[in-house]
Amino acid sequence: MKQSFLVDIVQMQNATWQGTVKWLNGDREEHFRSALELIRLLDSTLESVSPREEENES
């Protein structure tokens, strides 16, 4: 399953980003306090996609 995200960088402080990420395929929105936290949020979503779902989309 493909995922789409809208990332809104609100500010940059302590050499990293703070903002929100919104899932366009659902009603989820999360705040993040660092670029690493943003990457972890996105990665957790992509890990939840089962291999079977990926095969069906190919």
Predicted model as a PDB file, atoms N, CA, C, CB and O in Angstrom, pLDDT in the B-factor column:
MODEL        1                                                                  
ATOM      1  N   MET A   1       0.847  -1.176   0.000  1.00 67.00           N  
ATOM      2  CA  MET A   1       0.000   0.000   0.000  1.00 67.00           C  
ATOM      3  C   MET A   1       0.892   1.239   0.000  1.00 67.00           C  
ATOM      4  CB  MET A   1      -0.964  -0.002   1.223  1.00 67.00           C  
ATOM      5  O   MET A   1       1.801   1.361   0.821  1.00 67.00           O  
ATOM      6  N   LYS A   2       0.633   2.123  -0.896  1.00 81.00           N  
ATOM      7  CA  LYS A   2       1.407   3.354  -0.956  1.00 81.00           C  
ATOM      8  C   LYS A   2       0.896   4.317   0.103  1.00 81.00           C  
ATOM      9  CB  LYS A   2       1.329   3.992  -2.363  1.00 81.00           C  
ATOM     10  O   LYS A   2      -0.297   4.357   0.401  1.00 81.00           O  
ATOM     11  N   GLN A   3       1.807   5.086   0.662  1.00 86.00           N  
ATOM     12  CA  GLN A   3       1.464   6.074   1.681  1.00 86.00           C  
ATOM     13  C   GLN A   3       1.861   7.454   1.182  1.00 86.00           C  
ATOM     14  CB  GLN A   3       2.161   5.753   3.034  1.00 86.00           C  
ATOM     15  O   GLN A   3       2.883   7.619   0.515  1.00 86.00           O  
ATOM     16  N   SER A   4       1.052   8.427   1.508  1.00 91.00           N  
ATOM     17  CA  SER A   4       1.357   9.818   1.189  1.00 91.00           C  
ATOM     18  C   SER A   4       1.293  10.632   2.472  1.00 91.00           C  
ATOM     19  CB  SER A   4       0.373  10.386   0.118  1.00 91.00           C  
ATOM     20  O   SER A   4       0.417  10.432   3.313  1.00 91.00           O  
ATOM     21  N   PHE A   5       2.241  11.552   2.603  1.00 93.00           N  
ATOM     22  CA  PHE A   5       2.357  12.361   3.799  1.00 93.00           C  
ATOM     23  C   PHE A   5       2.462  13.829   3.410  1.00 93.00           C  
ATOM     24  CB  PHE A   5       3.572  11.928   4.638  1.00 93.00           C  
ATOM     25  O   PHE A   5       3.000  14.177   2.359  1.00 93.00           O  
ATOM     26  N   LEU A   6       1.942  14.668   4.274  1.00 96.00           N  
ATOM     27  CA  LEU A   6       2.127  16.106   4.149  1.00 96.00           C  
ATOM     28  C   LEU A   6       2.936  16.536   5.367  1.00 96.00           C  
ATOM     29  CB  LEU A   6       0.742  16.881   4.050  1.00 96.00           C  
ATOM     30  O   LEU A   6       2.471  16.419   6.501  1.00 96.00           O  
ATOM     31  N   VAL A   7       4.147  17.034   5.129  1.00 96.00           N  
ATOM     32  CA  VAL A   7       5.041  17.433   6.214  1.00 96.00           C  
ATOM     33  C   VAL A   7       5.070  18.951   6.262  1.00 96.00           C  
ATOM     34  CB  VAL A   7       6.482  16.845   6.019  1.00 96.00           C  
ATOM     35  O   VAL A   7       5.362  19.612   5.266  1.00 96.00           O  
ATOM     36  N   ASP A   8       4.764  19.493   7.429  1.00 97.00           N  
ATOM     37  CA  ASP A   8       4.772  20.937   7.641  1.00 97.00           C  
ATOM     38  C   ASP A   8       5.860  21.266   8.650  1.00 97.00           C  
ATOM     39  CB  ASP A   8       3.381  21.450   8.130  1.00 97.00           C  
ATOM     40  O   ASP A   8       5.723  20.976   9.838  1.00 97.00           O  
ATOM     41  N   ILE A   9       6.944  21.874   8.172  1.00 96.00           N  
ATOM     42  CA  ILE A   9       8.031  22.290   9.046  1.00 96.00           C  
ATOM     43  C   ILE A   9       7.661  23.660   9.603  1.00 96.00           C  
ATOM     44  CB  ILE A   9       9.410  22.328   8.284  1.00 96.00           C  
ATOM     45  O   ILE A   9       7.578  24.633   8.853  1.00 96.00           O  
ATOM     46  N   VAL A  10       7.439  23.742  10.900  1.00 96.00           N  
ATOM     47  CA  VAL A  10       7.006  24.980  11.538  1.00 96.00           C  
ATOM     48  C   VAL A  10       8.195  25.845  11.914  1.00 96.00           C  
ATOM     49  CB  VAL A  10       6.168  24.678  12.774  1.00 96.00           C  
ATOM     50  O   VAL A  10       8.168  27.063  11.731  1.00 96.00           O  
ATOM     51  N   GLN A  11       9.246  25.212  12.442  1.00 96.00           N  
ATOM     52  CA  GLN A  11      10.430  25.967  12.835  1.00 96.00           C  
ATOM     53  C   GLN A  11      11.646  25.055  12.849  1.00 96.00           C  
ATOM     54  CB  GLN A  11      10.230  26.620  14.216  1.00 96.00           C  
ATOM     55  O   GLN A  11      11.534  23.829  12.843  1.00 96.00           O  
ATOM     56  N   MET A  12      12.803  25.687  12.869  1.00 94.00           N  
ATOM     57  CA  MET A  12      14.052  24.965  13.022  1.00 94.00           C  
ATOM     58  C   MET A  12      14.738  25.502  14.267  1.00 94.00           C  
ATOM     59  CB  MET A  12      14.962  25.109  11.755  1.00 94.00           C  
ATOM     60  O   MET A  12      15.025  26.695  14.370  1.00 94.00           O  
ATOM     61  N   GLN A  13      14.995  24.609  15.206  1.00 89.00           N  
ATOM     62  CA  GLN A  13      15.605  24.996  16.469  1.00 89.00           C  
ATOM     63  C   GLN A  13      16.586  23.901  16.867  1.00 89.00           C  
ATOM     64  CB  GLN A  13      14.525  25.228  17.581  1.00 89.00           C  
ATOM     65  O   GLN A  13      16.314  22.718  16.659  1.00 89.00           O  
ATOM     66  N   ASN A  14      17.721  24.283  17.436  1.00 88.00           N  
ATOM     67  CA  ASN A  14      18.752  23.321  17.837  1.00 88.00           C  
ATOM     68  C   ASN A  14      19.189  22.439  16.660  1.00 88.00           C  
ATOM     69  CB  ASN A  14      18.236  22.442  18.986  1.00 88.00           C  
ATOM     70  O   ASN A  14      19.431  21.242  16.814  1.00 88.00           O  
ATOM     71  N   ALA A  15      19.282  23.064  15.485  1.00 90.00           N  
ATOM     72  CA  ALA A  15      19.759  22.407  14.259  1.00 90.00           C  
ATOM     73  C   ALA A  15      18.885  21.229  13.822  1.00 90.00           C  
ATOM     74  CB  ALA A  15      21.176  21.927  14.461  1.00 90.00           C  
ATOM     75  O   ALA A  15      19.388  20.298  13.192  1.00 90.00           O  
ATOM     76  N   THR A  16      17.594  21.249  14.142  1.00 93.00           N  
ATOM     77  CA  THR A  16      16.684  20.211  13.661  1.00 93.00           C  
ATOM     78  C   THR A  16      15.300  20.809  13.456  1.00 93.00           C  
ATOM     79  CB  THR A  16      16.624  19.020  14.654  1.00 93.00           C  
ATOM     80  O   THR A  16      15.041  21.947  13.846  1.00 93.00           O  
ATOM     81  N   TRP A  17      14.410  20.033  12.840  1.00 95.00           N  
ATOM     82  CA  TRP A  17      13.075  20.503  12.471  1.00 95.00           C  
ATOM     83  C   TRP A  17      12.043  20.183  13.532  1.00 95.00           C  
ATOM     84  CB  TRP A  17      12.654  19.896  11.156  1.00 95.00           C  
ATOM     85  O   TRP A  17      12.141  19.172  14.228  1.00 95.00           O  
ATOM     86  N   GLN A  18      11.047  21.056  13.650  1.00 96.00           N  
ATOM     87  CA  GLN A  18       9.856  20.784  14.439  1.00 96.00           C  
ATOM     88  C   GLN A  18       8.656  21.093  13.544  1.00 96.00           C  
ATOM     89  CB  GLN A  18       9.829  21.637  15.776  1.00 96.00           C  
ATOM     90  O   GLN A  18       8.684  22.035  12.752  1.00 96.00           O  
ATOM     91  N   GLY A  19       7.608  20.288  13.681  1.00 97.00           N  
ATOM     92  CA  GLY A  19       6.423  20.524  12.870  1.00 97.00           C  
ATOM     93  C   GLY A  19       5.407  19.411  13.018  1.00 97.00           C  
ATOM     94  O   GLY A  19       5.323  18.749  14.052  1.00 97.00           O  
ATOM     95  N   THR A  20       4.632  19.220  11.953  1.00 97.00           N  
ATOM     96  CA  THR A  20       3.598  18.192  11.953  1.00 97.00           C  
ATOM     97  C   THR A  20       3.694  17.366  10.678  1.00 97.00           C  
ATOM     98  CB  THR A  20       2.195  18.824  12.088  1.00 97.00           C  
ATOM     99  O   THR A  20       4.167  17.840   9.645  1.00 97.00           O  
ATOM    100  N   VAL A  21       3.240  16.140  10.770  1.00 96.00           N  
ATOM    101  CA  VAL A  21       3.131  15.270   9.603  1.00 96.00           C  
ATOM    102  C   VAL A  21       1.697  14.757   9.576  1.00 96.00           C  
ATOM    103  CB  VAL A  21       4.179  14.081   9.648  1.00 96.00           C  
ATOM    104  O   VAL A  21       1.166  14.311  10.593  1.00 96.00           O  
ATOM    105  N   LYS A  22       1.078  14.825   8.404  1.00 96.00           N  
ATOM    106  CA  LYS A  22      -0.299  14.369   8.244  1.00 96.00           C  
ATOM    107  C   LYS A  22      -0.321  13.247   7.220  1.00 96.00           C  
ATOM    108  CB  LYS A  22      -1.236  15.536   7.812  1.00 96.00           C  
ATOM    109  O   LYS A  22       0.268  13.362   6.145  1.00 96.00           O  
ATOM    110  N   TRP A  23      -1.001  12.167   7.559  1.00 92.00           N  
ATOM    111  CA  TRP A  23      -1.171  11.045   6.652  1.00 92.00           C  
ATOM    112  C   TRP A  23      -2.320  11.383   5.719  1.00 92.00           C  
ATOM    113  CB  TRP A  23      -1.435   9.712   7.426  1.00 92.00           C  
ATOM    114  O   TRP A  23      -3.437  11.619   6.180  1.00 92.00           O  
ATOM    115  N   LEU A  24      -2.070  11.411   4.417  1.00 92.00           N  
ATOM    116  CA  LEU A  24      -3.116  11.765   3.454  1.00 92.00           C  
ATOM    117  C   LEU A  24      -4.041  10.591   3.164  1.00 92.00           C  
ATOM    118  CB  LEU A  24      -2.492  12.258   2.157  1.00 92.00           C  
ATOM    119  O   LEU A  24      -5.126  10.779   2.613  1.00 92.00           O  
ATOM    120  N   ASN A  25      -3.623   9.375   3.531  1.00 87.00           N  
ATOM    121  CA  ASN A  25      -4.459   8.197   3.320  1.00 87.00           C  
ATOM    122  C   ASN A  25      -5.339   7.896   4.532  1.00 87.00           C  
ATOM    123  CB  ASN A  25      -3.589   6.992   3.002  1.00 87.00           C  
ATOM    124  O   ASN A  25      -6.007   6.863   4.567  1.00 87.00           O  
ATOM    125  N   GLY A  26      -5.347   8.772   5.506  1.00 83.00           N  
ATOM    126  CA  GLY A  26      -6.125   8.551   6.719  1.00 83.00           C  
ATOM    127  C   GLY A  26      -6.308   9.855   7.469  1.00 83.00           C  
ATOM    128  O   GLY A  26      -5.989  10.931   6.963  1.00 83.00           O  
ATOM    129  N   ASP A  27      -6.817   9.745   8.664  1.00 86.00           N  
ATOM    130  CA  ASP A  27      -7.100  10.932   9.467  1.00 86.00           C  
ATOM    131  C   ASP A  27      -6.076  11.141  10.572  1.00 86.00           C  
ATOM    132  CB  ASP A  27      -8.482  10.832  10.070  1.00 86.00           C  
ATOM    133  O   ASP A  27      -6.400  11.719  11.609  1.00 86.00           O  
ATOM    134  N   ARG A  28      -4.866  10.689  10.372  1.00 91.00           N  
ATOM    135  CA  ARG A  28      -3.847  10.777  11.427  1.00 91.00           C  
ATOM    136  C   ARG A  28      -2.963  12.007  11.208  1.00 91.00           C  
ATOM    137  CB  ARG A  28      -2.978   9.488  11.459  1.00 91.00           C  
ATOM    138  O   ARG A  28      -2.578  12.328  10.083  1.00 91.00           O  
ATOM    139  N   GLU A  29      -2.657  12.677  12.303  1.00 95.00           N  
ATOM    140  CA  GLU A  29      -1.730  13.803  12.284  1.00 95.00           C  
ATOM    141  C   GLU A  29      -0.910  13.760  13.561  1.00 95.00           C  
ATOM    142  CB  GLU A  29      -2.485  15.165  12.144  1.00 95.00           C  
ATOM    143  O   GLU A  29      -1.463  13.617  14.652  1.00 95.00           O  
ATOM    144  N   GLU A  30       0.410  13.883  13.431  1.00 96.00           N  
ATOM    145  CA  GLU A  30       1.310  13.805  14.578  1.00 96.00           C  
ATOM    146  C   GLU A  30       2.270  14.988  14.558  1.00 96.00           C  
ATOM    147  CB  GLU A  30       2.093  12.470  14.577  1.00 96.00           C  
ATOM    148  O   GLU A  30       2.662  15.468  13.494  1.00 96.00           O  
ATOM    149  N   HIS A  31       2.637  15.443  15.732  1.00 97.00           N  
ATOM    150  CA  HIS A  31       3.655  16.479  15.875  1.00 97.00           C  
ATOM    151  C   HIS A  31       5.004  15.794  16.069  1.00 97.00           C  
ATOM    152  CB  HIS A  31       3.329  17.442  17.072  1.00 97.00           C  
ATOM    153  O   HIS A  31       5.084  14.733  16.689  1.00 97.00           O  
ATOM    154  N   PHE A  32       6.048  16.393  15.546  1.00 97.00           N  
ATOM    155  CA  PHE A  32       7.391  15.863  15.765  1.00 97.00           C  
ATOM    156  C   PHE A  32       8.294  16.991  16.242  1.00 97.00           C  
ATOM    157  CB  PHE A  32       7.957  15.210  14.472  1.00 97.00           C  
ATOM    158  O   PHE A  32       8.080  18.159  15.915  1.00 97.00           O  
ATOM    159  N   ARG A  33       9.314  16.619  17.026  1.00 96.00           N  
ATOM    160  CA  ARG A  33      10.220  17.600  17.618  1.00 96.00           C  
ATOM    161  C   ARG A  33      11.617  17.549  17.034  1.00 96.00           C  
ATOM    162  CB  ARG A  33      10.295  17.396  19.094  1.00 96.00           C  
ATOM    163  O   ARG A  33      12.471  18.361  17.391  1.00 96.00           O  
ATOM    164  N   SER A  34      11.859  16.595  16.133  1.00 96.00           N  
ATOM    165  CA  SER A  34      13.171  16.494  15.501  1.00 96.00           C  
ATOM    166  C   SER A  34      13.021  15.757  14.173  1.00 96.00           C  
ATOM    167  CB  SER A  34      14.191  15.765  16.433  1.00 96.00           C  
ATOM    168  O   SER A  34      12.030  15.066  13.936  1.00 96.00           O  
ATOM    169  N   ALA A  35      14.019  15.919  13.320  1.00 95.00           N  
ATOM    170  CA  ALA A  35      14.015  15.210  12.043  1.00 95.00           C  
ATOM    171  C   ALA A  35      14.051  13.701  12.279  1.00 95.00           C  
ATOM    172  CB  ALA A  35      15.214  15.650  11.172  1.00 95.00           C  
ATOM    173  O   ALA A  35      13.413  12.943  11.547  1.00 95.00           O  
ATOM    174  N   LEU A  36      14.785  13.266  13.284  1.00 96.00           N  
ATOM    175  CA  LEU A  36      14.847  11.839  13.603  1.00 96.00           C  
ATOM    176  C   LEU A  36      13.470  11.313  14.012  1.00 96.00           C  
ATOM    177  CB  LEU A  36      15.870  11.583  14.729  1.00 96.00           C  
ATOM    178  O   LEU A  36      13.073  10.225  13.596  1.00 96.00           O  
ATOM    179  N   GLU A  37      12.749  12.073  14.815  1.00 96.00           N  
ATOM    180  CA  GLU A  37      11.399  11.664  15.222  1.00 96.00           C  
ATOM    181  C   GLU A  37      10.474  11.586  14.001  1.00 96.00           C  
ATOM    182  CB  GLU A  37      10.823  12.653  16.272  1.00 96.00           C  
ATOM    183  O   GLU A  37       9.642  10.682  13.917  1.00 96.00           O  
ATOM    184  N   LEU A  38      10.608  12.513  13.066  1.00 96.00           N  
ATOM    185  CA  LEU A  38       9.824  12.479  11.830  1.00 96.00           C  
ATOM    186  C   LEU A  38      10.125  11.210  11.045  1.00 96.00           C  
ATOM    187  CB  LEU A  38      10.114  13.721  10.965  1.00 96.00           C  
ATOM    188  O   LEU A  38       9.207  10.531  10.584  1.00 96.00           O  
ATOM    189  N   ILE A  39      11.392  10.891  10.894  1.00 95.00           N  
ATOM    190  CA  ILE A  39      11.778   9.682  10.158  1.00 95.00           C  
ATOM    191  C   ILE A  39      11.223   8.437  10.837  1.00 95.00           C  
ATOM    192  CB  ILE A  39      13.311   9.582  10.044  1.00 95.00           C  
ATOM    193  O   ILE A  39      10.757   7.520  10.160  1.00 95.00           O  
ATOM    194  N   ARG A  40      11.266   8.393  12.149  1.00 95.00           N  
ATOM    195  CA  ARG A  40      10.723   7.235  12.878  1.00 95.00           C  
ATOM    196  C   ARG A  40       9.214   7.104  12.676  1.00 95.00           C  
ATOM    197  CB  ARG A  40      11.039   7.352  14.378  1.00 95.00           C  
ATOM    198  O   ARG A  40       8.709   5.992  12.523  1.00 95.00           O  
ATOM    199  N   LEU A  41       8.492   8.216  12.673  1.00 93.00           N  
ATOM    200  CA  LEU A  41       7.047   8.179  12.430  1.00 93.00           C  
ATOM    201  C   LEU A  41       6.741   7.616  11.041  1.00 93.00           C  
ATOM    202  CB  LEU A  41       6.441   9.588  12.575  1.00 93.00           C  
ATOM    203  O   LEU A  41       5.877   6.752  10.888  1.00 93.00           O  
ATOM    204  N   LEU A  42       7.452   8.111  10.038  1.00 91.00           N  
ATOM    205  CA  LEU A  42       7.230   7.645   8.671  1.00 91.00           C  
ATOM    206  C   LEU A  42       7.621   6.177   8.530  1.00 91.00           C  
ATOM    207  CB  LEU A  42       8.023   8.503   7.673  1.00 91.00           C  
ATOM    208  O   LEU A  42       6.914   5.403   7.886  1.00 91.00           O  
ATOM    209  N   ASP A  43       8.733   5.800   9.124  1.00 92.00           N  
ATOM    210  CA  ASP A  43       9.211   4.427   9.039  1.00 92.00           C  
ATOM    211  C   ASP A  43       8.236   3.460   9.708  1.00 92.00           C  
ATOM    212  CB  ASP A  43      10.593   4.307   9.678  1.00 92.00           C  
ATOM    213  O   ASP A  43       7.998   2.368   9.192  1.00 92.00           O  
ATOM    214  N   SER A  44       7.673   3.849  10.848  1.00 89.00           N  
ATOM    215  CA  SER A  44       6.730   2.959  11.544  1.00 89.00           C  
ATOM    216  C   SER A  44       5.496   2.700  10.692  1.00 89.00           C  
ATOM    217  CB  SER A  44       6.313   3.562  12.899  1.00 89.00           C  
ATOM    218  O   SER A  44       4.925   1.610  10.743  1.00 89.00           O  
ATOM    219  N   THR A  45       5.082   3.687   9.912  1.00 85.00           N  
ATOM    220  CA  THR A  45       3.938   3.502   9.025  1.00 85.00           C  
ATOM    221  C   THR A  45       4.290   2.551   7.895  1.00 85.00           C  
ATOM    222  CB  THR A  45       3.466   4.847   8.461  1.00 85.00           C  
ATOM    223  O   THR A  45       3.503   1.668   7.553  1.00 85.00           O  
ATOM    224  N   LEU A  46       5.456   2.726   7.321  1.00 83.00           N  
ATOM    225  CA  LEU A  46       5.855   1.883   6.197  1.00 83.00           C  
ATOM    226  C   LEU A  46       6.130   0.451   6.639  1.00 83.00           C  
ATOM    227  CB  LEU A  46       7.087   2.462   5.518  1.00 83.00           C  
ATOM    228  O   LEU A  46       5.903  -0.480   5.866  1.00 83.00           O  
ATOM    229  N   GLU A  47       6.612   0.254   7.862  1.00 80.00           N  
ATOM    230  CA  GLU A  47       6.840  -1.097   8.377  1.00 80.00           C  
ATOM    231  C   GLU A  47       5.534  -1.842   8.610  1.00 80.00           C  
ATOM    232  CB  GLU A  47       7.635  -1.040   9.670  1.00 80.00           C  
ATOM    233  O   GLU A  47       5.507  -3.072   8.571  1.00 80.00           O  
ATOM    234  N   SER A  48       4.450  -1.108   8.853  1.00 75.00           N  
ATOM    235  CA  SER A  48       3.169  -1.759   9.131  1.00 75.00           C  
ATOM    236  C   SER A  48       2.506  -2.307   7.870  1.00 75.00           C  
ATOM    237  CB  SER A  48       2.233  -0.785   9.815  1.00 75.00           C  
ATOM    238  O   SER A  48       1.522  -3.041   7.961  1.00 75.00           O  
ATOM    239  N   VAL A  49       3.029  -1.961   6.701  1.00 65.00           N  
ATOM    240  CA  VAL A  49       2.500  -2.493   5.448  1.00 65.00           C  
ATOM    241  C   VAL A  49       3.011  -3.915   5.295  1.00 65.00           C  
ATOM    242  CB  VAL A  49       2.914  -1.607   4.223  1.00 65.00           C  
ATOM    243  O   VAL A  49       4.217  -4.161   5.336  1.00 65.00           O  
ATOM    244  N   SER A  50       2.093  -4.842   5.120  1.00 57.00           N  
ATOM    245  CA  SER A  50       2.494  -6.245   5.020  1.00 57.00           C  
ATOM    246  C   SER A  50       3.096  -6.526   3.642  1.00 57.00           C  
ATOM    247  CB  SER A  50       1.285  -7.178   5.282  1.00 57.00           C  
ATOM    248  O   SER A  50       2.745  -5.862   2.667  1.00 57.00           O  
ATOM    249  N   PRO A  51       3.999  -7.505   3.555  1.00 60.00           N  
ATOM    250  CA  PRO A  51       4.576  -7.873   2.262  1.00 60.00           C  
ATOM    251  C   PRO A  51       3.518  -8.280   1.246  1.00 60.00           C  
ATOM    252  CB  PRO A  51       5.566  -9.000   2.441  1.00 60.00           C  
ATOM    253  O   PRO A  51       3.684  -8.041   0.050  1.00 60.00           O  
ATOM    254  N   ARG A  52       2.437  -8.890   1.706  1.00 56.00           N  
ATOM    255  CA  ARG A  52       1.362  -9.313   0.806  1.00 56.00           C  
ATOM    256  C   ARG A  52       0.705  -8.107   0.138  1.00 56.00           C  
ATOM    257  CB  ARG A  52       0.310 -10.132   1.573  1.00 56.00           C  
ATOM    258  O   ARG A  52       0.382  -8.160  -1.048  1.00 56.00           O  
ATOM    259  N   GLU A  53       0.507  -7.031   0.881  1.00 57.00           N  
ATOM    260  CA  GLU A  53      -0.072  -5.811   0.313  1.00 57.00           C  
ATOM    261  C   GLU A  53       0.854  -5.245  -0.746  1.00 57.00           C  
ATOM    262  CB  GLU A  53      -0.336  -4.762   1.412  1.00 57.00           C  
ATOM    263  O   GLU A  53       0.381  -4.761  -1.775  1.00 57.00           O  
ATOM    264  N   GLU A  54       2.171  -5.292  -0.521  1.00 55.00           N  
ATOM    265  CA  GLU A  54       3.131  -4.796  -1.497  1.00 55.00           C  
ATOM    266  C   GLU A  54       3.087  -5.611  -2.782  1.00 55.00           C  
ATOM    267  CB  GLU A  54       4.536  -4.818  -0.913  1.00 55.00           C  
ATOM    268  O   GLU A  54       3.194  -5.050  -3.872  1.00 55.00           O  
ATOM    269  N   GLU A  55       2.929  -6.936  -2.667  1.00 60.00           N  
ATOM    270  CA  GLU A  55       2.867  -7.810  -3.846  1.00 60.00           C  
ATOM    271  C   GLU A  55       1.641  -7.497  -4.694  1.00 60.00           C  
ATOM    272  CB  GLU A  55       2.848  -9.288  -3.422  1.00 60.00           C  
ATOM    273  O   GLU A  55       1.721  -7.513  -5.922  1.00 60.00           O  
ATOM    274  N   ASN A  56       0.513  -7.213  -4.061  1.00 62.00           N  
ATOM    275  CA  ASN A  56      -0.719  -6.917  -4.779  1.00 62.00           C  
ATOM    276  C   ASN A  56      -0.650  -5.633  -5.564  1.00 62.00           C  
ATOM    277  CB  ASN A  56      -1.859  -6.850  -3.827  1.00 62.00           C  
ATOM    278  O   ASN A  56      -1.359  -5.478  -6.558  1.00 62.00           O  
ATOM    279  N   GLU A  57       0.192  -4.704  -5.140  1.00 62.00           N  
ATOM    280  CA  GLU A  57       0.292  -3.412  -5.817  1.00 62.00           C  
ATOM    281  C   GLU A  57       1.291  -3.426  -6.948  1.00 62.00           C  
ATOM    282  CB  GLU A  57       0.665  -2.341  -4.836  1.00 62.00           C  
ATOM    283  O   GLU A  57       1.298  -2.502  -7.761  1.00 62.00           O  
ATOM    284  N   SER A  58       2.139  -4.442  -7.034  1.00 56.00           N  
ATOM    285  CA  SER A  58       3.165  -4.495  -8.084  1.00 56.00           C  
ATOM    286  C   SER A  58       2.586  -4.922  -9.404  1.00 56.00           C  
ATOM    287  CB  SER A  58       4.281  -5.438  -7.693  1.00 56.00           C  
ATOM    288  O   SER A  58       3.311  -5.019 -10.394  1.00 56.00           O  
TER     289      SER A  58                                                      
ENDMDL                                                                          
END                                                                             
